């Protein structure tokens, strides 16, 4: 317990002085006063109620008002503010090869995209302070949701992703450029988590090299996850690039990110844990504490005392 305004306690000596002076004046006035009573009034020979009790109640009311002005309050535990997070864009490859079922999920064969949905979904749920964006890319890049704190919406968009929804190729440069466009610089740098099962191709308007250059200039880290072991499996042919582009390892290295190879569900879970350690949230120090105000209690007592004193004074005047 503490008093928020303790200097009001300097008023405490006033009520006893006021009560003493009021009592003294009342006693002197009654000593020489003539009380005229009508003989037919009931109780006409009885003395009026003593002024001592009303004065005592008013004195107590004054003391309670002073106590209320001092604002007694109970100080509780420190209030820890929520951690400050960052913008994280999940850029996910939805090309044809993401339908390969070379993973195991809950003891059943699962596609690469299904495993990613499961692992990234738990990652999103655990990062309550971050804003997440979801982007899908194939032959084209599509923004499914801009950065938002609405994790339910983000998870819904993640679960809606389907293989081939953006085409069969990998317009990685356009996807990275679109992600960079929607990320905001805050105290903590934004980050991009790029998931693909192949090397970047130059099928879009923006090349991966150009997107990497922009990310480096803005200080945005790109973490790359290469999922699966055969990057040319299940229908996607290797395309000879006239203009060689940085591979997933180069993208991570040039932007200050990390690269991981994901060949099993356990690898995917470990990668997400590693990213969680790399991209930490900012824990802000506690500056405020829980406060429970108690000024209303002496204030209510003062009101009751004043009402009772008023009733007694009215009775005395009518006696």
ABEGO torsion letter per residue (X at the ends): XBBABAAAAAAAAAAAAAAAAAAAAAAAAAAABBBBBBAABBGAABBBBBAAAAAAAAAAAAAAAAAAAAGBBBBBBBBBBBBBBBBBBBBBBABAAAABBABBBGGBBBBAAAAAAAAAAAAAAABAABBBBBBBBBABBBBABBBBABAAAAAAAAAABBBGAAEABBBAAAAAAAAAAABBBBABBBBBBBBBABBBBBABABBAAAAAAAAAAAGBBBBBBBBEABAABGGBBBBBBABBBBBAAAAAAAAGBBBBBBABAAAAAAAAAAAAAABBBBBBBBABBBBBBAAAAAAAAAAAAAAAAAAAAAAAAAX
